[in-house]
């Protein structure tokens, strides 16, 4: 099993701290706003290695690290 990050799109305020700490470049801006009007981030599951850097840095606790099977989707 692999570990992957998942983000709560409605909690994300688009501060981009996670983008800067992701060692694989798996996190990027979506270009879409959530219900609060923030441009949230998305995760490329193919690039995500589940390291948890995004989980640690996020001031709004938007991330969880989950165990996945297969491609992580």
PyMOL Python script that loads the backbone (N, CA, C, O; Angstrom):
from pymol import cmd

cmd.read_pdbstr("""\
ATOM      1  N   UNK A   1       0.829  -1.185   0.000  1.00  0.00           N
ATOM      2  CA  UNK A   1       0.000   0.000   0.000  1.00  0.00           C
ATOM      3  C   UNK A   1       0.875   1.252   0.000  1.00  0.00           C
ATOM      4  O   UNK A   1       1.962   1.278   0.577  1.00  0.00           O
ATOM      5  N   UNK A   2       0.376   2.264  -0.651  1.00  0.00           N
ATOM      6  CA  UNK A   2       1.072   3.548  -0.710  1.00  0.00           C
ATOM      7  C   UNK A   2       0.327   4.570   0.131  1.00  0.00           C
ATOM      8  O   UNK A   2      -0.873   4.439   0.372  1.00  0.00           O
ATOM      9  N   UNK A   3       1.045   5.576   0.570  1.00  0.00           N
ATOM     10  CA  UNK A   3       0.408   6.682   1.284  1.00  0.00           C
ATOM     11  C   UNK A   3       0.281   7.857   0.330  1.00  0.00           C
ATOM     12  O   UNK A   3       1.182   8.123  -0.465  1.00  0.00           O
ATOM     13  N   UNK A   4      -0.841   8.557   0.412  1.00  0.00           N
ATOM     14  CA  UNK A   4      -1.112   9.716  -0.434  1.00  0.00           C
ATOM     15  C   UNK A   4      -1.787  10.792   0.399  1.00  0.00           C
ATOM     16  O   UNK A   4      -2.479  10.498   1.374  1.00  0.00           O
ATOM     17  N   UNK A   5      -1.579  12.038   0.005  1.00  0.00           N
ATOM     18  CA  UNK A   5      -2.239  13.160   0.672  1.00  0.00           C
ATOM     19  C   UNK A   5      -3.587  13.410   0.024  1.00  0.00           C
ATOM     20  O   UNK A   5      -3.759  13.224  -1.180  1.00  0.00           O
ATOM     21  N   UNK A   6      -4.532  13.832   0.835  1.00  0.00           N
ATOM     22  CA  UNK A   6      -5.830  14.294   0.343  1.00  0.00           C
ATOM     23  C   UNK A   6      -6.094  15.647   0.983  1.00  0.00           C
ATOM     24  O   UNK A   6      -5.725  15.881   2.134  1.00  0.00           O
ATOM     25  N   UNK A   7      -6.739  16.540   0.228  1.00  0.00           N
ATOM     26  CA  UNK A   7      -7.002  17.883   0.722  1.00  0.00           C
ATOM     27  C   UNK A   7      -8.505  18.131   0.804  1.00  0.00           C
ATOM     28  O   UNK A   7      -9.259  17.720  -0.078  1.00  0.00           O
ATOM     29  N   UNK A   8      -8.929  18.800   1.863  1.00  0.00           N
ATOM     30  CA  UNK A   8     -10.321  19.212   2.016  1.00  0.00           C
ATOM     31  C   UNK A   8     -10.466  20.538   1.277  1.00  0.00           C
ATOM     32  O   UNK A   8     -10.027  21.576   1.773  1.00  0.00           O
ATOM     33  N   UNK A   9     -11.070  20.512   0.110  1.00  0.00           N
ATOM     34  CA  UNK A   9     -11.154  21.683  -0.760  1.00  0.00           C
ATOM     35  C   UNK A   9     -11.927  22.833  -0.136  1.00  0.00           C
ATOM     36  O   UNK A   9     -11.634  23.996  -0.414  1.00  0.00           O
ATOM     37  N   UNK A  10     -12.896  22.532   0.693  1.00  0.00           N
ATOM     38  CA  UNK A  10     -13.702  23.591   1.303  1.00  0.00           C
ATOM     39  C   UNK A  10     -12.975  24.293   2.451  1.00  0.00           C
ATOM     40  O   UNK A  10     -13.291  25.441   2.764  1.00  0.00           O
ATOM     41  N   UNK A  11     -12.014  23.629   3.080  1.00  0.00           N
ATOM     42  CA  UNK A  11     -11.249  24.255   4.159  1.00  0.00           C
ATOM     43  C   UNK A  11     -10.060  25.049   3.633  1.00  0.00           C
ATOM     44  O   UNK A  11      -9.578  25.963   4.302  1.00  0.00           O
ATOM     45  N   UNK A  12      -9.588  24.708   2.447  1.00  0.00           N
ATOM     46  CA  UNK A  12      -8.376  25.317   1.885  1.00  0.00           C
ATOM     47  C   UNK A  12      -8.594  26.800   1.592  1.00  0.00           C
ATOM     48  O   UNK A  12      -9.578  27.183   0.959  1.00  0.00           O
ATOM     49  N   UNK A  13      -7.658  27.628   2.065  1.00  0.00           N
ATOM     50  CA  UNK A  13      -7.711  29.072   1.824  1.00  0.00           C
ATOM     51  C   UNK A  13      -6.719  29.510   0.752  1.00  0.00           C
ATOM     52  O   UNK A  13      -6.580  30.703   0.483  1.00  0.00           O
ATOM     53  N   UNK A  14      -6.034  28.554   0.141  1.00  0.00           N
ATOM     54  CA  UNK A  14      -5.116  28.880  -0.944  1.00  0.00           C
ATOM     55  C   UNK A  14      -3.892  29.660  -0.509  1.00  0.00           C
ATOM     56  O   UNK A  14      -3.412  30.507  -1.263  1.00  0.00           O
ATOM     57  N   UNK A  15      -3.376  29.406   0.674  1.00  0.00           N
ATOM     58  CA  UNK A  15      -2.207  30.139   1.169  1.00  0.00           C
ATOM     59  C   UNK A  15      -0.920  29.725   0.452  1.00  0.00           C
ATOM     60  O   UNK A  15       0.072  30.453   0.485  1.00  0.00           O
ATOM     61  N   UNK A  16      -0.938  28.571  -0.189  1.00  0.00           N
ATOM     62  CA  UNK A  16       0.171  28.051  -0.999  1.00  0.00           C
ATOM     63  C   UNK A  16       1.390  27.575  -0.210  1.00  0.00           C
ATOM     64  O   UNK A  16       2.411  27.256  -0.820  1.00  0.00           O
ATOM     65  N   UNK A  17       1.325  27.517   1.108  1.00  0.00           N
ATOM     66  CA  UNK A  17       2.460  27.014   1.874  1.00  0.00           C
ATOM     67  C   UNK A  17       2.794  25.580   1.478  1.00  0.00           C
ATOM     68  O   UNK A  17       3.964  25.204   1.408  1.00  0.00           O
ATOM     69  N   UNK A  18       1.769  24.791   1.224  1.00  0.00           N
ATOM     70  CA  UNK A  18       1.961  23.382   0.870  1.00  0.00           C
ATOM     71  C   UNK A  18       2.682  23.229  -0.471  1.00  0.00           C
ATOM     72  O   UNK A  18       3.473  22.304  -0.652  1.00  0.00           O
ATOM     73  N   UNK A  19       2.408  24.131  -1.399  1.00  0.00           N
ATOM     74  CA  UNK A  19       3.059  24.065  -2.711  1.00  0.00           C
ATOM     75  C   UNK A  19       4.569  24.195  -2.548  1.00  0.00           C
ATOM     76  O   UNK A  19       5.336  23.482  -3.194  1.00  0.00           O
ATOM     77  N   UNK A  20       4.983  25.106  -1.683  1.00  0.00           N
ATOM     78  CA  UNK A  20       6.409  25.349  -1.474  1.00  0.00           C
ATOM     79  C   UNK A  20       7.153  24.228  -0.779  1.00  0.00           C
ATOM     80  O   UNK A  20       8.357  24.076  -0.983  1.00  0.00           O
ATOM     81  N   UNK A  21       6.467  23.433   0.042  1.00  0.00           N
ATOM     82  CA  UNK A  21       7.163  22.371   0.779  1.00  0.00           C
ATOM     83  C   UNK A  21       7.050  20.999   0.129  1.00  0.00           C
ATOM     84  O   UNK A  21       7.730  20.064   0.552  1.00  0.00           O
ATOM     85  N   UNK A  22       6.217  20.861  -0.875  1.00  0.00           N
ATOM     86  CA  UNK A  22       6.041  19.546  -1.515  1.00  0.00           C
ATOM     87  C   UNK A  22       7.305  19.174  -2.295  1.00  0.00           C
ATOM     88  O   UNK A  22       7.657  19.858  -3.257  1.00  0.00           O
ATOM     89  N   UNK A  23       7.992  18.099  -1.893  1.00  0.00           N
ATOM     90  CA  UNK A  23       9.257  17.745  -2.542  1.00  0.00           C
ATOM     91  C   UNK A  23       9.098  17.171  -3.953  1.00  0.00           C
ATOM     92  O   UNK A  23      10.069  17.113  -4.707  1.00  0.00           O
ATOM     93  N   UNK A  24       7.897  16.752  -4.310  1.00  0.00           N
ATOM     94  CA  UNK A  24       7.696  16.147  -5.632  1.00  0.00           C
ATOM     95  C   UNK A  24       6.928  17.046  -6.588  1.00  0.00           C
ATOM     96  O   UNK A  24       6.718  16.677  -7.744  1.00  0.00           O
ATOM     97  N   UNK A  25       6.507  18.212  -6.131  1.00  0.00           N
ATOM     98  CA  UNK A  25       5.738  19.115  -6.989  1.00  0.00           C
ATOM     99  C   UNK A  25       4.338  18.612  -7.286  1.00  0.00           C
ATOM    100  O   UNK A  25       3.768  18.931  -8.329  1.00  0.00           O
ATOM    101  N   UNK A  26       3.782  17.829  -6.374  1.00  0.00           N
ATOM    102  CA  UNK A  26       2.471  17.217  -6.596  1.00  0.00           C
ATOM    103  C   UNK A  26       1.303  18.162  -6.330  1.00  0.00           C
ATOM    104  O   UNK A  26       0.175  17.869  -6.728  1.00  0.00           O
ATOM    105  N   UNK A  27       1.549  19.282  -5.670  1.00  0.00           N
ATOM    106  CA  UNK A  27       0.466  20.194  -5.291  1.00  0.00           C
ATOM    107  C   UNK A  27       0.512  21.434  -6.173  1.00  0.00           C
ATOM    108  O   UNK A  27       1.571  22.024  -6.388  1.00  0.00           O
ATOM    109  N   UNK A  28      -0.651  21.814  -6.676  1.00  0.00           N
ATOM    110  CA  UNK A  28      -0.751  22.992  -7.544  1.00  0.00           C
ATOM    111  C   UNK A  28      -2.089  23.692  -7.325  1.00  0.00           C
ATOM    112  O   UNK A  28      -3.038  23.091  -6.822  1.00  0.00           O
ATOM    113  N   UNK A  29      -2.155  24.961  -7.706  1.00  0.00           N
ATOM    114  CA  UNK A  29      -3.412  25.720  -7.628  1.00  0.00           C
ATOM    115  C   UNK A  29      -4.394  25.158  -8.637  1.00  0.00           C
ATOM    116  O   UNK A  29      -4.008  24.777  -9.743  1.00  0.00           O
ATOM    117  N   UNK A  30      -5.649  25.106  -8.263  1.00  0.00           N
ATOM    118  CA  UNK A  30      -6.668  24.551  -9.150  1.00  0.00           C
ATOM    119  C   UNK A  30      -7.169  25.555 -10.168  1.00  0.00           C
ATOM    120  O   UNK A  30      -7.585  25.171 -11.262  1.00  0.00           O
ATOM    121  N   UNK A  31      -7.137  26.840  -9.827  1.00  0.00           N
ATOM    122  CA  UNK A  31      -7.732  27.843 -10.702  1.00  0.00           C
ATOM    123  C   UNK A  31      -9.233  27.955 -10.514  1.00  0.00           C
ATOM    124  O   UNK A  31      -9.901  28.713 -11.218  1.00  0.00           O
ATOM    125  N   UNK A  32      -9.762  27.197  -9.562  1.00  0.00           N
ATOM    126  CA  UNK A  32     -11.187  27.191  -9.248  1.00  0.00           C
ATOM    127  C   UNK A  32     -11.363  27.622  -7.799  1.00  0.00           C
ATOM    128  O   UNK A  32     -10.528  27.310  -6.949  1.00  0.00           O
ATOM    129  N   UNK A  33     -12.436  28.329  -7.519  1.00  0.00           N
ATOM    130  CA  UNK A  33     -12.703  28.791  -6.154  1.00  0.00           C
ATOM    131  C   UNK A  33     -13.647  27.843  -5.425  1.00  0.00           C
ATOM    132  O   UNK A  33     -14.530  27.235  -6.030  1.00  0.00           O
ATOM    133  N   UNK A  34     -13.443  27.727  -4.106  1.00  0.00           N
ATOM    134  CA  UNK A  34     -14.382  26.964  -3.288  1.00  0.00           C
ATOM    135  C   UNK A  34     -15.539  27.870  -2.870  1.00  0.00           C
ATOM    136  O   UNK A  34     -15.621  29.015  -3.314  1.00  0.00           O
ATOM    137  N   UNK A  35     -16.421  27.369  -2.027  1.00  0.00           N
ATOM    138  CA  UNK A  35     -17.607  28.137  -1.619  1.00  0.00           C
ATOM    139  C   UNK A  35     -17.261  29.412  -0.855  1.00  0.00           C
ATOM    140  O   UNK A  35     -18.054  30.352  -0.814  1.00  0.00           O
ATOM    141  N   UNK A  36     -16.079  29.438  -0.255  1.00  0.00           N
ATOM    142  CA  UNK A  36     -15.648  30.620   0.489  1.00  0.00           C
ATOM    143  C   UNK A  36     -14.958  31.644  -0.416  1.00  0.00           C
ATOM    144  O   UNK A  36     -14.627  32.743   0.029  1.00  0.00           O
ATOM    145  N   UNK A  37     -14.742  31.286  -1.675  1.00  0.00           N
ATOM    146  CA  UNK A  37     -14.114  32.195  -2.623  1.00  0.00           C
ATOM    147  C   UNK A  37     -12.607  32.074  -2.736  1.00  0.00           C
ATOM    148  O   UNK A  37     -11.969  32.895  -3.395  1.00  0.00           O
ATOM    149  N   UNK A  38     -12.024  31.057  -2.102  1.00  0.00           N
ATOM    150  CA  UNK A  38     -10.581  30.849  -2.160  1.00  0.00           C
ATOM    151  C   UNK A  38     -10.224  29.908  -3.309  1.00  0.00           C
ATOM    152  O   UNK A  38     -10.933  28.934  -3.562  1.00  0.00           O
ATOM    153  N   UNK A  39      -9.128  30.201  -4.001  1.00  0.00           N
ATOM    154  CA  UNK A  39      -8.604  29.279  -5.009  1.00  0.00           C
ATOM    155  C   UNK A  39      -7.841  28.188  -4.273  1.00  0.00           C
ATOM    156  O   UNK A  39      -6.746  28.427  -3.765  1.00  0.00           O
ATOM    157  N   UNK A  40      -8.406  27.015  -4.213  1.00  0.00           N
ATOM    158  CA  UNK A  40      -7.828  25.915  -3.458  1.00  0.00           C
ATOM    159  C   UNK A  40      -6.735  25.202  -4.249  1.00  0.00           C
ATOM    160  O   UNK A  40      -6.535  25.467  -5.434  1.00  0.00           O
ATOM    161  N   UNK A  41      -6.034  24.295  -3.577  1.00  0.00           N
ATOM    162  CA  UNK A  41      -4.985  23.507  -4.218  1.00  0.00           C
ATOM    163  C   UNK A  41      -5.510  22.114  -4.555  1.00  0.00           C
ATOM    164  O   UNK A  41      -6.479  21.634  -3.966  1.00  0.00           O
ATOM    165  N   UNK A  42      -4.851  21.489  -5.504  1.00  0.00           N
ATOM    166  CA  UNK A  42      -5.156  20.109  -5.890  1.00  0.00           C
ATOM    167  C   UNK A  42      -3.875  19.297  -5.826  1.00  0.00           C
ATOM    168  O   UNK A  42      -2.772  19.841  -5.871  1.00  0.00           O
ATOM    169  N   UNK A  43      -4.042  17.984  -5.720  1.00  0.00           N
ATOM    170  CA  UNK A  43      -2.904  17.078  -5.612  1.00  0.00           C
ATOM    171  C   UNK A  43      -2.862  16.154  -6.818  1.00  0.00           C
ATOM    172  O   UNK A  43      -3.874  15.559  -7.190  1.00  0.00           O
ATOM    173  N   UNK A  44      -1.696  16.039  -7.423  1.00  0.00           N
ATOM    174  CA  UNK A  44      -1.463  15.069  -8.492  1.00  0.00           C
ATOM    175  C   UNK A  44      -1.058  13.767  -7.803  1.00  0.00           C
ATOM    176  O   UNK A  44       0.071  13.635  -7.331  1.00  0.00           O
ATOM    177  N   UNK A  45      -1.979  12.810  -7.746  1.00  0.00           N
ATOM    178  CA  UNK A  45      -1.741  11.574  -7.004  1.00  0.00           C
ATOM    179  C   UNK A  45      -0.614  10.732  -7.590  1.00  0.00           C
ATOM    180  O   UNK A  45      -0.010   9.928  -6.879  1.00  0.00           O
ATOM    181  N   UNK A  46      -0.327  10.905  -8.861  1.00  0.00           N
ATOM    182  CA  UNK A  46       0.779  10.169  -9.480  1.00  0.00           C
ATOM    183  C   UNK A  46       2.125  10.660  -8.943  1.00  0.00           C
ATOM    184  O   UNK A  46       3.077   9.885  -8.855  1.00  0.00           O
ATOM    185  N   UNK A  47       2.206  11.937  -8.586  1.00  0.00           N
ATOM    186  CA  UNK A  47       3.454  12.515  -8.081  1.00  0.00           C
ATOM    187  C   UNK A  47       3.573  12.438  -6.561  1.00  0.00           C
ATOM    188  O   UNK A  47       4.683  12.423  -6.031  1.00  0.00           O
ATOM    189  N   UNK A  48       2.452  12.391  -5.860  1.00  0.00           N
ATOM    190  CA  UNK A  48       2.456  12.424  -4.395  1.00  0.00           C
ATOM    191  C   UNK A  48       3.120  11.173  -3.820  1.00  0.00           C
ATOM    192  O   UNK A  48       2.779  10.051  -4.194  1.00  0.00           O
ATOM    193  N   UNK A  49       4.076  11.381  -2.903  1.00  0.00           N
ATOM    194  CA  UNK A  49       4.732  10.240  -2.258  1.00  0.00           C
ATOM    195  C   UNK A  49       4.266  10.035  -0.813  1.00  0.00           C
ATOM    196  O   UNK A  49       4.789   9.175  -0.106  1.00  0.00           O
ATOM    197  N   UNK A  50       3.281  10.827  -0.379  1.00  0.00           N
ATOM    198  CA  UNK A  50       2.713  10.649   0.955  1.00  0.00           C
ATOM    199  C   UNK A  50       3.627  11.047   2.092  1.00  0.00           C
ATOM    200  O   UNK A  50       3.481  10.535   3.202  1.00  0.00           O
ATOM    201  N   UNK A  51       4.567  11.948   1.846  1.00  0.00           N
ATOM    202  CA  UNK A  51       5.560  12.314   2.864  1.00  0.00           C
ATOM    203  C   UNK A  51       4.966  13.064   4.051  1.00  0.00           C
ATOM    204  O   UNK A  51       5.513  13.010   5.152  1.00  0.00           O
ATOM    205  N   UNK A  52       3.852  13.761   3.840  1.00  0.00           N
ATOM    206  CA  UNK A  52       3.192  14.475   4.927  1.00  0.00           C
ATOM    207  C   UNK A  52       3.657  15.904   5.141  1.00  0.00           C
ATOM    208  O   UNK A  52       3.224  16.546   6.098  1.00  0.00           O
ATOM    209  N   UNK A  53       4.525  16.423   4.282  1.00  0.00           N
ATOM    210  CA  UNK A  53       4.994  17.805   4.433  1.00  0.00           C
ATOM    211  C   UNK A  53       3.828  18.787   4.368  1.00  0.00           C
ATOM    212  O   UNK A  53       3.802  19.761   5.121  1.00  0.00           O
ATOM    213  N   UNK A  54       2.878  18.548   3.491  1.00  0.00           N
ATOM    214  CA  UNK A  54       1.705  19.420   3.367  1.00  0.00           C
ATOM    215  C   UNK A  54       0.859  19.370   4.635  1.00  0.00           C
ATOM    216  O   UNK A  54       0.356  20.394   5.098  1.00  0.00           O
ATOM    217  N   UNK A  55       0.710  18.188   5.181  1.00  0.00           N
ATOM    218  CA  UNK A  55      -0.046  17.991   6.422  1.00  0.00           C
ATOM    219  C   UNK A  55       0.571  18.791   7.566  1.00  0.00           C
ATOM    220  O   UNK A  55      -0.140  19.413   8.356  1.00  0.00           O
ATOM    221  N   UNK A  56       1.883  18.768   7.644  1.00  0.00           N
ATOM    222  CA  UNK A  56       2.593  19.449   8.725  1.00  0.00           C
ATOM    223  C   UNK A  56       2.516  20.969   8.590  1.00  0.00           C
ATOM    224  O   UNK A  56       2.317  21.663   9.588  1.00  0.00           O
ATOM    225  N   UNK A  57       2.669  21.498   7.376  1.00  0.00           N
ATOM    226  CA  UNK A  57       2.753  22.948   7.173  1.00  0.00           C
ATOM    227  C   UNK A  57       1.399  23.647   7.138  1.00  0.00           C
ATOM    228  O   UNK A  57       1.335  24.849   7.393  1.00  0.00           O
ATOM    229  N   UNK A  58       0.329  22.944   6.835  1.00  0.00           N
ATOM    230  CA  UNK A  58      -0.971  23.583   6.613  1.00  0.00           C
ATOM    231  C   UNK A  58      -1.532  24.206   7.898  1.00  0.00           C
ATOM    232  O   UNK A  58      -1.786  23.492   8.868  1.00  0.00           O
ATOM    233  N   UNK A  59      -1.729  25.543   7.910  1.00  0.00           N
ATOM    234  CA  UNK A  59      -2.247  26.193   9.113  1.00  0.00           C
ATOM    235  C   UNK A  59      -3.735  25.947   9.356  1.00  0.00           C
ATOM    236  O   UNK A  59      -4.241  26.212  10.447  1.00  0.00           O
ATOM    237  N   UNK A  60      -4.432  25.442   8.344  1.00  0.00           N
ATOM    238  CA  UNK A  60      -5.869  25.212   8.470  1.00  0.00           C
ATOM    239  C   UNK A  60      -6.240  23.733   8.541  1.00  0.00           C
ATOM    240  O   UNK A  60      -7.419  23.387   8.463  1.00  0.00           O
ATOM    241  N   UNK A  61      -5.251  22.864   8.687  1.00  0.00           N
ATOM    242  CA  UNK A  61      -5.467  21.414   8.833  1.00  0.00           C
ATOM    243  C   UNK A  61      -6.324  20.853   7.700  1.00  0.00           C
ATOM    244  O   UNK A  61      -7.281  20.116   7.941  1.00  0.00           O
ATOM    245  N   UNK A  62      -5.976  21.203   6.478  1.00  0.00           N
ATOM    246  CA  UNK A  62      -6.753  20.782   5.305  1.00  0.00           C
ATOM    247  C   UNK A  62      -6.364  19.408   4.779  1.00  0.00           C
ATOM    248  O   UNK A  62      -7.107  18.816   3.996  1.00  0.00           O
ATOM    249  N   UNK A  63      -5.213  18.892   5.193  1.00  0.00           N
ATOM    250  CA  UNK A  63      -4.697  17.655   4.615  1.00  0.00           C
ATOM    251  C   UNK A  63      -4.834  16.466   5.551  1.00  0.00           C
ATOM    252  O   UNK A  63      -4.789  16.606   6.773  1.00  0.00           O
ATOM    253  N   UNK A  64      -5.002  15.299   4.954  1.00  0.00           N
ATOM    254  CA  UNK A  64      -4.893  14.019   5.643  1.00  0.00           C
ATOM    255  C   UNK A  64      -4.004  13.136   4.778  1.00  0.00           C
ATOM    256  O   UNK A  64      -3.952  13.299   3.559  1.00  0.00           O
ATOM    257  N   UNK A  65      -3.317  12.214   5.404  1.00  0.00           N
ATOM    258  CA  UNK A  65      -2.505  11.241   4.681  1.00  0.00           C
ATOM    259  C   UNK A  65      -3.208   9.904   4.831  1.00  0.00           C
ATOM    260  O   UNK A  65      -3.466   9.445   5.944  1.00  0.00           O
ATOM    261  N   UNK A  66      -3.516   9.281   3.697  1.00  0.00           N
ATOM    262  CA  UNK A  66      -4.276   8.034   3.713  1.00  0.00           C
ATOM    263  C   UNK A  66      -3.502   6.922   3.019  1.00  0.00           C
ATOM    264  O   UNK A  66      -2.677   7.179   2.141  1.00  0.00           O
ATOM    265  N   UNK A  67      -3.774   5.698   3.417  1.00  0.00           N
ATOM    266  CA  UNK A  67      -3.198   4.542   2.736  1.00  0.00           C
ATOM    267  C   UNK A  67      -4.077   4.207   1.550  1.00  0.00           C
ATOM    268  O   UNK A  67      -5.302   4.175   1.663  1.00  0.00           O
ATOM    269  N   UNK A  68      -3.455   3.961   0.420  1.00  0.00           N
ATOM    270  CA  UNK A  68      -4.198   3.680  -0.800  1.00  0.00           C
ATOM    271  C   UNK A  68      -3.712   2.384  -1.427  1.00  0.00           C
ATOM    272  O   UNK A  68      -2.656   1.855  -1.079  1.00  0.00           O
ATOM    273  N   UNK A  69      -4.501   1.897  -2.349  1.00  0.00           N
ATOM    274  CA  UNK A  69      -4.094   0.763  -3.164  1.00  0.00           C
ATOM    275  C   UNK A  69      -4.055   1.230  -4.607  1.00  0.00           C
ATOM    276  O   UNK A  69      -4.800   2.138  -4.978  1.00  0.00           O
ATOM    277  N   UNK A  70      -3.232   0.652  -5.404  1.00  0.00           N
ATOM    278  CA  UNK A  70      -3.156   1.034  -6.811  1.00  0.00           C
ATOM    279  C   UNK A  70      -2.593   2.417  -7.001  1.00  0.00           C
ATOM    280  O   UNK A  70      -1.562   2.760  -6.423  1.00  0.00           O
ATOM    281  N   UNK A  71      -3.284   3.239  -7.832  1.00  0.00           N
ATOM    282  CA  UNK A  71      -2.780   4.560  -8.199  1.00  0.00           C
ATOM    283  C   UNK A  71      -3.088   5.622  -7.158  1.00  0.00           C
ATOM    284  O   UNK A  71      -2.621   6.753  -7.292  1.00  0.00           O
ATOM    285  N   UNK A  72      -3.850   5.302  -6.133  1.00  0.00           N
ATOM    286  CA  UNK A  72      -4.137   6.258  -5.080  1.00  0.00           C
ATOM    287  C   UNK A  72      -5.369   7.089  -5.318  1.00  0.00           C
ATOM    288  O   UNK A  72      -5.596   8.076  -4.618  1.00  0.00           O
ATOM    289  N   UNK A  73      -6.164   6.713  -6.284  1.00  0.00           N
ATOM    290  CA  UNK A  73      -7.375   7.485  -6.573  1.00  0.00           C
ATOM    291  C   UNK A  73      -8.578   6.897  -5.909  1.00  0.00           C
ATOM    292  O   UNK A  73      -9.681   7.425  -6.050  1.00  0.00           O
TER     293      UNK A  73
END
""", "prot")
cmd.dss("prot")
cmd.show_as("cartoon", "prot")
cmd.util.cbc("prot")
cmd.orient("prot")
